[in-house]
Amino acid sequence: MISLPGYARRGGRWVADVPSRFVRELTSSERDELARLCRERSKALGFRAAIVNLSARGVPIPEIMRQLGVSRPTVTAWLARFDKFGLRGLQDEPRPGRRPKLTPDVGRQIALVARSRPRDLGVQIARWSLLRLREYLVGTGAVSALSLESLRSALRRGGLSLKAIRTGIARKGTTMIPAAFEYHVPTSIGEATALLAKHGEDAKVLSGGQSLIPLMKLRLASPRHLIDINRIPDLAYIREAEGVLRIGALTRESDLEESDLVRTRYPILLETSKVIADPLVRNLATVCGNLAHGDPANDHPATMLALGAEAVAFGQKGERRIQAGSFFTGPFTTALNSGEILTEIRIPIPPPRSGGAYVKLERKVGDFATAAVAAQVTLKEKGVCERAGIGLTNVGPTPIKAKKAEAFLQGKRLDEGIIKQAAQLAAEESQPTSDLRGPAEYKRDLVRVLTARALTKAVERAGGGR
Ligand SMILES: Cc1cc2nc3c(=O)[nH]c(=O)nc-3n(C[C@H](O)[C@H](O)[C@H](O)COP(=O)(O)OP(=O)(O)OC[C@H]3O[C@@H](n4cnc5c(N)ncnc54)[C@H](O)[C@@H]3O)c2cc1C
């Protein structure tokens, strides 16, 4: 039996033990106002009003928790506030006599928002007013409640006043979260590489921007020159020619997902793309950007290692090719020179009786991998392995090519026992560290399990299975 302090279940309904304003019928104006708040106001206000609305209609608290996906303390806190202060209790004003906590972190967030142009944050006004600034901060959950006085004092502590913010924006014309940079939009590879050569280490290529822009916003990257290659024509393609599958520099993850060629002939690539982030990110993020970023947590590197892919780098001195096995040189570091653009990925077209699979464990959909494994095999007659490629994601400072496991498989019949031994070797080759996604030992064992699954699926596909 669920028990809830201050409330009891009577006649199939949760009611307050103590008679209060909350449990009596709502007046029609309260009902109208709650309905309006649910419809029109910010996310936070609408959700508080929904709690009260549901409760006033006799919906039990566990059901409100289920419907709105909130915890019991959240429901009871807002009911109690409504009980005590009426509709005013749902507004953003702090409870009388209680000051909101303005920790240094919250202060920094407020200053960051206040220095930004409202339109850059999706607020359709030219300049901040205190009211709109507060509404934005509360609506995004940066603060739970804030009086105008507290907001003014937070701004003062951050060395800001509303007037200074507004005139600052007016005078400079812009306020940015990243450090200032010069934006270049070349329309040919030659122009882009000339810009890269001119600005050297101060320049960065911008493709999908899904890794670079977040880093710039956090000021973990502050390139002085951004070379946006998105206007260079003919860089988005997926085609087979001269024995290789070619993927151009501006091919997005979503292009892979939508390609018939990839779906029918390269299920391993489709599987890799589909588990990257979410559709919004995949609409912009490029396969080449995913590799050039050199993040050991990114998904494509392991797949390219398994497939034996080759990267084509283009710079002022011309073109050079780099094997996937020597492309990832350190954490967030690749074999690309600062003046080079990764223009194409080339994957050898797998011979008959080949199959591959990518298997990833993530904490929630769209997350980076706790661990993931790519496996690609080619079989000879009677299921004997001619070639095996195995790549590991997010279990080391770089994506890892499990060379010992690959060598072990060659020339053997890929039955359950052999796959089990290869999976053990791959686990031993991984170099995970303990972090929020789990302890190192757990991740190593995960590599063993995922390698066995990926290899089993790859062998099935090599034999004609889907
Ligand atoms: C919310 C979120 C979740 C994500 N989850 C995942 C995930 O689960 N798995 C995963 O693999 N990725 C994930 N990503 C990363 C995403 O796939 C990135 O977009 C990708 O890693 C980088 O591709 P991009 O085209 O956006 O590159 P950009 O961000 O434009 O660039 C990234 C880096 O690569 C360099 N670069 C880009 N293109 C080239 C090129 N052609 N030549 C030379 N250098 C180049 C840039 O200079 C920069 O240093 C996630 C991103 C977000 C925002």
The ligand as an ORCA input file, in Angstrom:
! r2SCAN-3c Opt
* xyz 0 1
  C      24.496     15.200    -29.234
  C      25.576     14.509    -30.011
  C      25.712     13.139    -29.880
  C      26.681     12.482    -30.614
  N      26.772     11.120    -30.496
  C      27.657     10.451    -31.263
  C      27.752      9.031    -31.219
  O      27.014      8.354    -30.518
  N      28.676      8.429    -32.010
  C      29.505      9.125    -32.842
  O      30.295      8.534    -33.555
  N      29.443     10.476    -32.882
  C      28.554     11.141    -32.121
  N      28.491     12.506    -32.187
  C      29.502     13.200    -32.978
  C      29.018     13.427    -34.386
  O      28.938     12.233    -35.085
  C      29.973     14.399    -35.048
  O      29.290     15.122    -35.937
  C      31.164     13.855    -35.758
  O      32.005     13.228    -34.841
  C      31.939     14.981    -36.437
  O      31.448     15.182    -37.710
  P      31.141     16.645    -38.257
  O      30.944     16.524    -39.713
  O      30.063     17.241    -37.466
  O      32.546     17.350    -37.995
  P      32.882     18.801    -37.432
  O      32.262     18.992    -36.093
  O      32.631     19.814    -38.465
  O      34.469     18.628    -37.254
  C      35.031     17.783    -36.276
  C      36.558     17.848    -36.370
  O      37.015     17.219    -37.548
  C      37.664     18.160    -38.410
  N      37.171     17.891    -39.762
  C      35.873     17.734    -40.110
  N      35.785     17.407    -41.396
  C      37.039     17.354    -41.866
  C      37.599     17.054    -43.144
  N      36.844     16.714    -44.185
  N      38.940     17.114    -43.267
  C      39.744     17.438    -42.224
  N      39.278     17.702    -41.001
  C      37.939     17.668    -40.821
  C      37.261     19.541    -37.908
  O      38.270     20.511    -38.173
  C      37.103     19.263    -36.431
  O      38.359     19.280    -35.787
  C      27.535     13.200    -31.473
  C      27.400     14.583    -31.602
  C      26.423     15.232    -30.885
  C      26.281     16.719    -31.059
*
